[in-house]
Amino acid sequence: MFFGLNDEEKMLRRSVGDMFKDKNTIEHVRSFMEDKTMSKEMQKLLGDQGLLGIIDLDGSDENGKGIVNAILVAQEAGRHLLTYPLLETMVGLSALKTCSNHTSVVNEIENGKKVITIAWVNVDAKSRKTENGYCLDGTLREVPFAKDADVILANVRVLGKGRTPSEEETLVVIDPKSTNLVIRDANSIDLTYPLFDISLLNYHLDESAIVKGIGMGRGKQLMDQMRKLGALLLSAELVGCAERALYDTVEYTKQRAQFGKLIGSFQAMKHMAADMYLKVESGKAAVEYAAWALDSDNEEAELAISIAKSYTSNAGIQVCGDAIQMHGGIGFTWENEMHLFFKRARRSAAVLGDSYSHLEKVAKVAIDQLEEQQQVANREVKFVEV
Amino acid sequence: MDLSFNEKQEEYRQHSREWLIHNIPKGWGTPEFEMPDDESERGKLLRNWDRKLYEGGFAGISWPKEYGGQGLTHVEEIIFDEEAGKLNAPGGINVLGKLLFAPTLMLFGTEEQKHRFLPPLLKGDEVWCQGFSEPNAGSDLAAIQTRAELVGDRWVINGQKVWTSFAHHADWCFMLARTDNELPKHKGITLFLVPMNSEGITVRPLVQINGNRDFNEVFFDNVSIPQENVVGGINNGWNVAMGTLGFERGTLALGRQVRFQNEFNTLVQISKSLNKNGENISQNSYYRQQLAELFVEIRILRYHGLKTISQLLNEGKLGPEASLQKLFWSTMHLNMGKLGLEVLGEEGPYMGKESVGRGVLQDIDLGSRGETIYAGTSQIQKNIIAERVLGMPR
């Protein structure tokens, strides 16, 4: 039993952190917000470092599936407000790798030659059979960095390939450069991680675009797995994001003086910072535990992920919001970076299951599945009408 | 990162569980079990549990064998705590001795002191209490006024302690007294070992807000003890005390966590038995969210506990991060009390044997009010985190 990072894990975290610190500075982030073009250098760097394909769901060696490493990378991505769909790449590759038909595109993505993203929400995209494949129509939502992507993974319905709409779901690879689709900026609150909508009109879907077979519940199963993994990695990003906001804020309180004293010496500030620290560390522990659980096929992995995502969603917003408060007036300005962390936390908390929906999943285990224990009160159950 | 327990540890868990099932006093932990009203009978019952633990080989699990321990690791210790928690086993009466005094003595005591005091402590022959807080030295512990003066070859102690749990059952007290008035307040303090049957000691019980009588005021009136009853050297008491408080804040997390989980399950059962506005509480989305959030925090407490134990195993000591755990669990428990009373709604005022839940939720609500105070208030823990972990200026 050891709950902590080993030397290799610590080294990975440090080297990834150092890389982002150097190549994804606040200046880089701000210039991305201005010109909205993803850095080719970052893409190449991530590929060269071998960070994109570190999750291997079939992995059974002593490194497990690489989930613990992945959360460490995601934590650093959050800490440095990485303007690259690293999460979608790690998750997308893990899904694509399960299907042997996509080996060449997997290699190109892993090497940083192509950019992949995921359409996390399918509004109403469905496809009909045509003479030479399928014809796809409808809308996809919540597609990060779609404008810069070469490959989009989406879960669409293939009509007639299942007994229920969800059974018809099929994971497919979509080419964003096609003229039969329109990509629209969805105006995400978080300018460091733009979200897009995609409208598909008579989009031709070749058999070769299908991942792991058509319908029969396979697409839903893959997408559920991707969402779980995504929720965990996003929790890790939230932890990194909040931790950075906390430590940058603490640093500020050691320099800013009011009433002739450093504001960090005021107990009101100390207590806010301590509460933030508690939330960051608690979220971190929840993320690390869930990563271990998923890595080792623990039966509580799914519960652990919901614990992590619900906790870090609330904690991330609270911590980044308090960071603005502790900065005072300057914290409310565009030039200060605290709003970047706050907005990133806002987006991350909302997507891939918000706190409410993950807590409801927790409630199913904690309340509905709780075995009938010894009767607490040794008298008849009492009902109260209020 | 590897959070699994190995086969040997799992065997130890099984072994612990079986022993506990056969040895826990009949009916313990159920609403039917009634503690004796008489304090000394109560003390006897708890002391017997300590003796049983020792005979069963479950006292001082991680302590060296030469001091009467089992020579195992903290992992076995937490496994036993966890199993004891699951079965709501009694806490025993020597909690302060085992959790605070013994680790402190192992760090700062002489070999002679360790051999003299540790074995009878484990056996349940000598019960310890902790004399730290005073009426004018609570959060500001270094402000203690109780004095010790060397008269001939004996220390003579005068002053008053408060919040002294189990003093009315204790055989010994490890206590702080001022030995030098000239030095700055942190520097002139010494840790003493005082027999509770010494002439001049008066113990006056205090009743807590939940009606329990666990703690006391202790008065020292010219109490004379041998010169050698000092731990960690004269005027070094502050360092020794800080070590003690680290143990108080960081350990025992897993056993506590399981007990909280039991309480949570009780709360869920009660919420399933109550309706509000025609809807079962456990099906109402507001209460489901609140309960789930509490469950999440109880789980995270376990993660914190595992992390702390790993740190203890790796580095042999706990840092100021232990404050995080104390802050976390006491705040969480306070929230549990609040939610419990919210679930009870109009049943809230009634806590007799006929009431919903027989008063367990009110006990949590009231008891938790002390937990955010003792062993360093939440505000003190936050100061420690801010100053010593985050490095904010004093």
Contacts between the chains, C-beta under 8 A, distances in Angstrom:
chain1	res1	chain2	res2	distance
A	1	B	2	6.8
A	1	B	3	6.2
A	1	B	4	6.8
A	1	B	5	5.4
A	1	B	6	7.7
A	1	B	9	7.0
A	1	B	75	5.5
A	1	B	306	7.1
A	1	B	309	7.7
A	1	B	310	7.3
A	2	B	1	6.8
A	2	B	2	5.3
A	2	B	3	7.7
A	2	B	310	5.2
A	2	B	313	7.6
A	2	B	314	7.8
A	3	B	1	6.6
A	3	B	3	5.6
A	3	B	303	7.2
A	3	B	306	4.2
A	3	B	307	4.8
A	3	B	309	7.6
A	3	B	310	4.5
A	4	B	1	6.7
A	4	B	307	6.7
A	4	B	310	4.9
A	4	B	311	7.2
A	4	B	314	7.1
A	5	B	1	6.5
A	6	B	1	7.0
A	9	B	1	7.0
A	68	B	1	5.4
A	247	B	390	7.9
A	250	B	390	5.0
A	250	B	391	7.3
A	250	B	392	6.3
A	253	B	392	6.3
A	254	B	391	7.5
A	254	B	392	6.8
A	254	B	393	6.3
A	262	B	393	5.0
A	264	B	392	4.2
A	264	B	393	5.1
A	265	B	392	7.0
A	265	B	393	4.3
A	265	B	394	6.4
A	267	B	379	7.8
A	267	B	383	7.0
A	269	B	386	7.9
A	269	B	392	7.2
A	270	B	382	6.3
A	270	B	383	6.0
A	270	B	386	3.4
A	270	B	387	7.1
A	270	B	392	5.4
A	271	B	379	6.9
A	271	B	382	4.5
A	271	B	383	7.9
A	271	B	386	7.2
A	273	B	385	7.7
A	273	B	386	5.2
A	273	B	390	5.6
A	273	B	392	6.4
A	274	B	327	7.4
A	274	B	381	7.4
A	274	B	382	3.7
A	274	B	383	7.6
A	274	B	385	4.0
A	274	B	386	4.9
A	274	B	390	7.4
A	275	B	382	7.1
A	277	B	324	7.1
A	277	B	385	5.5
A	277	B	386	8.0
A	277	B	389	6.5
A	277	B	390	6.2
A	278	B	324	5.7
A	278	B	327	6.0
A	278	B	328	6.0
A	278	B	385	7.4
A	281	B	304	7.7
A	281	B	321	7.8
A	281	B	324	5.9
A	282	B	297	7.9
A	282	B	300	5.0
A	282	B	303	7.9
A	282	B	304	7.1
A	282	B	328	6.6
A	285	B	300	6.0
A	285	B	303	3.9
A	285	B	304	5.8
A	285	B	307	6.0
A	286	B	296	7.8
A	286	B	299	7.6
A	286	B	300	5.4
A	286	B	303	6.2
A	288	B	1	6.5
A	288	B	303	7.5
A	289	B	3	6.9
A	289	B	303	4.7
A	289	B	306	7.9
A	291	B	1	7.6
A	292	B	1	5.2
A	292	B	2	7.5
A	292	B	3	5.1
A	293	B	3	7.9
A	296	B	3	7.9
A	296	B	4	6.8
A	304	B	299	7.9
A	307	B	296	4.9
A	307	B	299	5.5
A	307	B	300	7.2
A	310	B	292	7.4
A	310	B	293	7.5
A	310	B	296	6.0
A	311	B	296	5.5
A	311	B	300	6.6
A	356	B	289	6.7
A	359	B	288	7.6
A	359	B	289	5.2
A	359	B	292	4.1
A	359	B	293	6.1
A	359	B	296	7.3
A	360	B	285	7.7
A	360	B	288	6.6
A	360	B	289	7.5
A	360	B	292	7.1
A	362	B	292	4.1
A	362	B	295	5.9
A	362	B	296	6.0
A	363	B	288	4.2
A	363	B	289	7.3
A	363	B	291	6.4
A	363	B	292	4.2
A	363	B	295	7.9
A	366	B	264	7.5
A	366	B	268	6.9
A	366	B	291	6.4
A	366	B	292	5.8
A	366	B	295	4.0
A	367	B	268	5.4
A	367	B	271	7.6
A	367	B	272	7.8
A	367	B	282	5.3
A	367	B	288	6.3
A	367	B	291	5.9
A	367	B	292	7.4
A	368	B	282	7.9
A	370	B	265	5.9
A	370	B	268	5.3
A	370	B	269	7.5
A	372	B	269	8.0
A	373	B	265	5.9
A	373	B	266	7.7
A	373	B	269	6.2
A	374	B	30	6.8
A	375	B	269	7.8
A	376	B	31	7.3
A	376	B	266	5.2
A	376	B	269	4.9
A	376	B	270	6.0
A	376	B	273	7.9
A	376	B	357	5.6
A	376	B	358	7.4
A	376	B	360	7.2
A	377	B	31	7.5
A	377	B	270	7.6
A	377	B	273	7.4
A	377	B	355	7.8
A	377	B	356	5.9
A	377	B	357	5.7
A	377	B	358	5.8
A	378	B	31	6.2
A	378	B	32	7.4
A	378	B	358	7.9
A	379	B	354	7.0
A	381	B	273	4.4
A	382	B	273	6.6
A	382	B	274	7.3
A	382	B	347	7.8
A	382	B	356	5.9
A	383	B	273	7.7
A	383	B	274	6.9
A	383	B	275	4.9
A	384	B	274	5.6
A	384	B	275	6.0
A	384	B	276	7.0
A	384	B	345	6.9
A	384	B	346	6.5
A	384	B	347	6.3
A	385	B	275	6.6
A	385	B	278	7.0
A	386	B	276	5.0
A	386	B	277	5.8
A	386	B	345	6.3
A	386	B	346	6.4
